[in-house]
Amino acid sequence: MGFIDIFSRKKANILIQSIDTLLSAVDESLTVFKGGVKDYLYGDEAGFAENLSKMAALETEALARIREIEGTLYSRGYLMRSRGDIMRLLERFDHIITIISVDLVQFEIESPNVPKELKREFVKLSELASLAVESSIPGTKAYFTEPQAVAETASQVYFYEKEAVKLSQSIKRTVFHQMEGLKLSEKFHLRYFSLHIEDLAKAAVKVAEQLSVMAIKRSL
């Protein structure tokens, strides 16, 4: 029986449903992340605290879904051939959830001083990084039903990752070359946060790369 036929089995539905639930948690986490960054930058302390709380709950939910999917992978013999690849894909989404959670917590702990001239830039950076991850979600779903559609999704991920990197570099260039009033420690602090938001987009690329490998294997 071919590999594509494996995923047409009704028994595989539980796996696909669990992955859909995980992806919904990832998507909601991105909404919380964007809202949290914006709330922090514009001084909405109550909104930021609420987003922190939501993110903690979503991280717990995502971890539970990942464990559930892992259990399914190990209990279904017919998934043995794809087990390793799906596990690596799960690890990449787990990393994305961790980045989102850590970034929001670091805003709360370190309280970076973001000049008003850069607030919109940081909001846009969080949106671009989130779009890179969002673009990987349809490709993940397509892998199980239409693997040929993965390539198109991957190109969108690469596009938004590239835009996020360009904006992150622009922010760092502005901080170090134009903002003479900032202390060097403040400049490093802003660089640190722009890099960590940029890392979210780079994590999306890891998902796209893994999906591309998996799609090629399914076509063989």
QUIHUGI-V168968 format. One line per field, one symbol per residue. ss: DSSP state (H for helix, E for strand, C for the rest). Layout:
ss = ???
//
This chain:
ss = CCHHHHCCCHHHHHHHHHHHHHHHHHHHHHHHHHHHHHHHHCCCHHHHHHHHHHHHHHHHHHHHHHHHHHHHHHHCHHHHHHHHHHHHHHHHHHHHHHHHHHHHHHHHHHCCCCCHHHHHHHHHHHHHHHHHHHHHHHHHHHHHHCHHHHHHHHHHHHHHHHHHHHHHHHHHHHHHHHCCCCCHHHHHHHHHHHHHHHHHHHHHHHHHHHHHHHHHHHHC
//
